Amino acid sequence: MNTPDAKILIIDDDRELGEMLAEFLSPDHLDVSACLSGEEGLEALREESYDLLILDIMLPGMNGLDVLKVVRERSEIPVIMLTARGDDVDRILGLEFGADDYLAKPFNPRELLARIKAIMRRTRADERRGGSVAVGMLEFDVRSRRVEADGTSIRLTGTEFELLRCLAESPGEVVSKEHLAREVLGRRHMPYDRSIDTHISNVRRKLSDAGVDNPSIQSQRGVGYLLLVDERGV
């Protein structure tokens, strides 16, 4: 029996959807397990190691956002949230709580597969790349996807790490949202999509909480972001 490329856990109370996704994703060497409640999903995450979590926001009992909070206390596992179409509040909250990406229901399974593959490519590229990069107070361990500031570890999700690393590759230069979306999310930046902005906001907050003011992330309205480094602090 071939070893799967990735183990994926789906937490969604729609049993038929879980079965359909397992059938659709398995030909791409993805080992899919499904749970019908948040409590059951958290127990599965405690018992086994997974490479990616697909999490519905609308769950009976413990909702998806509450599940995500617990997951993020323990792990940086990539998380794709499933939200109701048109519910921008849930999407933004999911990203603020640490989701890597989201899809609105109903969705095309091929789009979900594309998102999964983008996250897996990003994760494995870092594992192969290795090495460390220093910018200002920050030091990036690319293989472990960890960031430290003066020896203090800053806990970032995989997407947050990739955004900060992408900006750090061109310090002082504006990086467009389109480039960030393609490099980090593996998809085009769409009008009115706040994913990049929300992830950047999370990174800024975590840097501030760690006492990091050099480098700082600045925005160029309507274009993108840059990592501004005070050379006196390097």
N, C-alpha and C positions, 0 to 999 in steps of 0.2 A: 504494500500500500504506500502511495506517494505521500511525503510529508506536505501538509498544506502550506501555502505561501503565507497565510495569516489566519489567526483565530479571531472571529468576530462574534460579539454578543449583541443581540437585539433585545431591548426592553420595550415592549409594546403590547398592549392588551388585545390587539387585533391578531388573533391566532392565525387566521387565513393569510394575512399580510406576512407574518413571520415565516409561514411555510412556503409562500410564494417566493420570498426573498432568498430563503435557504436553497430552494430549487434553482433559482436564477443565478445565484452567485457561486454555487458549488463547481460548475464547469471551469471557473477561473481559479481553481485551487484555493478557494476560501472555505474554511471550516466554520460554519455558522451555527450558533446555538441561540435559542430564543427563550425569553422569560416574559410572563404576562403581567407582572407587577414590579413596582420599584423595590419592594422588600425582597422579592425572589431574586431580582437582578443583583442587588447588593450582596446577597448571600453567594451567588454564583461568582461574583468578582472576588470575594474573600477566599473561595475554595480553589479557583483556577486563575491562570494568567491568560489574559487576552491582549490582542494587538490593537483592537479598536472597538469602540462602543457606539452603537446606534441607539439613541434614546428619544422616545416620544415624550413630549411635554404633557399631553393629556393622558394621565394614568389614573386609575382608581386608587383611592387611598393616598399614598405618598406620591405627589406629582413629580414630573420629570425634573423641574427646577430644584426641588428638595433633594432628589437623588443626585443631581449633578453637584450640589454643594457638598454632599458626603463624599462623593467620588473624588472631588478636587482636594479634600482634606487628606486623602491617602495616596493619590496617584496623579500622574500627568498623562495617563492613557488618552490618546486622541478620541474626541467625542464629536459625533455628528448628531445634531438635534433634529427631530422631526416636529414641525410646527404646523398650525392651521394656516391655510392660505390667507394672506392679507392681515395676519395678526403680527404687526411690526413690533408691538410691545414685547411679546414672547420671544421674538427673534433677538431683539436687543438684550433682553434680560439673559437669555441663554448665553450669548457671547460675553456679556459682562461677568457671568458666573463661571466662565472658563471653557465653554464649548469651542471647538475648533472651527466648525462650520455648521450650516443648517440647510435643510431642504423643506419646502412647504408641501404639505399633502393636498391633493394627490400628486405624486411625482412619477417620473419615468424611471424604472429600475436601472436603465442604462446611465442616467445621470448620477444615481447613487453609486454605481460601480465606478464611474469616472472620478467621483470625489474620493472614494476609498483608495483607488489606485494612486491618485495624486498625493494623498497623505502617506501611503506606504513608500512611494518613490522618495519623498522628502526625508522620511525617517531613515531609510536605508542608505541614501546618499550621504547623510551625516555620519552613519556608522562606518562607511567606507572612507570618507574624507579624513576624519581624525584631525589632530593638531589643535593648536590654540591660537587665539587672536586677542590682542590687547588694544583697547581704544579708550583713552581717558582713564577713568577709574575702573573700567570694566575689563574683565578677562573672560573670554569665551572658550569653553572646552567643547569643541564641535562634536566629538564622538559621543560624549555623554549628554550633550545638549544642556549644559549647565553654565550659568553666568555667576561670576563672583565680583564683588566690589570691595576692594581692600580686604580680601579674605572672607567676606561675608557672602554666603550663598543667597542668590535671589531666585525664588521659585517661580519659574515661568512655565506655561503650557508649551507644547511643541510649536504651535502656531506663533505664540508670542516670541519664543526664542528665534524662530526663523525670520520674523519681521525685524527684530532688533539686529540680528546678524546681517540681514540683507542691507539695512541702513548703514551698518558698521563697515561694510565693504567699500562704501563710497562716502566717507565722512566729509561733511561740509558741502555735499552735493545733493540737490533735490532729486529724490527718487519718486517717480510717478506712481499714482495709485494703480494704474494699469499694470506697470511692471511688478509692483508688490503683489497684486492679485494673481498674476500669472506665476510668479516665482514661489509664492508662499501658499496660495490656495489652489493653484493648479487650474485656474479658470479665468475667464475675462472679467474685468471690472464692469459692472452694470450700473447705469444711472440709478440713483437713489439707494444703492446698496451701501449700507453703513458698516459692513463687516470690518473692513480695514480700519476705519475710524475708531470703531469700538475696541478692536484689539490694541491699537496704538494707545488709546486712553487707558486700558488696563496696564500696559507696559509702563506708561508714565507714572501711574499711581504706585506701581510696585517699586520703581526706581526711587520715587520720592520717599516711600515708606522706609527704604533702605538707606536714606540719606545721600543719595547720588544726585548731584547737580551738574556733574561734568562727566560724560557729555549729556546734553539735553536734546530732546526731540522737539523740533519745531515744525510747524506746518506752513506750507505755501498754499494759500486758499485756492481751491479749485484745481490744483496741480498734484501735490503730493506732500512728502515729508522729507526732512533731512536731519541727520545726526550732527549737531553742532558741538565741536570740541574746542574748549579753551586750551590753547597750546601751553599756557602757563601751568595747567593742571595735569599735563600728560607726563 
